[in-house]
């Protein structure tokens, strides 16, 4: 497997990208290609790994403040060069912590949508109260304005990803709404409900709390709502962690208790830390594309690479393609 890493555009520069790659190489067998400023990249590559890591030099990159539309014109940018490697069959997947809008735009235009897919969607994993179980949200930000048929596509793609990558034999798909009753929701969800009702995997409307209680495997919504849910949940997890630390420091007994429960706190942090999920697959395009946080640290990049590998091994793109060919809609 050949995996491209866009080394430019992340909040913390090249270093966490290279460090995450090195960690992943210790555990998985793949061929990495890093695209970016070669001088900066080579500062962090150990001598013994230089023969294993292909570096493609380019100076330009799409900064976070740049318009996503500019990516199509800047053919010397790192994300454009990386995407072309996929398009030309010289790589199998790409991981980028750079400008997410530019990544989505180029993936759609240069790689193309899978036939039958109206819009690609960002698919994000969320922790649940059941240990070892996660839920998926899509779309988590690729499409702020949606039509009912888009949400149907998201449901089909999420179902295939949950089954193929997460190993859930019969994934349960729910439509995010403001109540579980069939009549609840806005115009979009009310028009989407009858489309999804035709599929055995659909369990009906679900509420925000169900994302985290393990009762549903795939949660479908438009990208505006999905992104709000994602960012809000990350904020809540961070706030709870800080409040917990503040309370522990108030009492010597609390501090002693915290020391005794150190392993439990560590496990809780791992379950709620977005770094452990790596990145979000962009489902619906013809190749494997993983979009990571701009603030990704080395651990997040490492996990994003694992996600790319698992997606490739599960042949998710082919399964989505077959799903859209065979299912009557």
HELIX and SHEET records of a PDB file:
HELIX    1   1 UNK A   15  UNK A   25  1                                  11    
HELIX    2   2 UNK A   38  UNK A   43  1                                   6    
HELIX    3   3 UNK A   47  UNK A   49  5                                   3    
HELIX    4   4 UNK A   68  UNK A   72  5                                   5    
HELIX    5   5 UNK A   78  UNK A   87  1                                  10    
HELIX    6   6 UNK A  100  UNK A  106  1                                   7    
HELIX    7   7 UNK A  107  UNK A  111  3                                   5    
HELIX    8   8 UNK A  148  UNK A  164  1                                  17    
HELIX    9   9 UNK A  187  UNK A  196  1                                  10    
HELIX   10  10 UNK A  210  UNK A  213  1                                   4    
HELIX   11  11 UNK A  223  UNK A  248  1                                  26    
HELIX   12  12 UNK A  252  UNK A  260  1                                   9    
HELIX   13  13 UNK A  262  UNK A  272  1                                  11    
HELIX   14  14 UNK A  274  UNK A  277  5                                   4    
HELIX   15  15 UNK A  298  UNK A  313  1                                  16    
HELIX   16  16 UNK A  316  UNK A  326  1                                  11    
SHEET    1   A11 UNK A  53  UNK A  57  0                                        
SHEET    2   A11 UNK A  31  UNK A  36  1                                        
SHEET    3   A11 UNK A   2  UNK A   6  1                                        
SHEET    4   A11 UNK A  93  UNK A  96  1                                        
SHEET    5   A11 UNK A 288  UNK A 292  1                                        
SHEET    6   A11 UNK A 279  UNK A 283 -1                                        
SHEET    7   A11 UNK A 121  UNK A 127 -1                                        
SHEET    8   A11 UNK A 134  UNK A 138 -1                                        
SHEET    9   A11 UNK A 218  UNK A 220  1                                        
SHEET   10   A11 UNK A 173  UNK A 176  1                                        
SHEET   11   A11 UNK A 202  UNK A 206  1                                        
END                                                                             
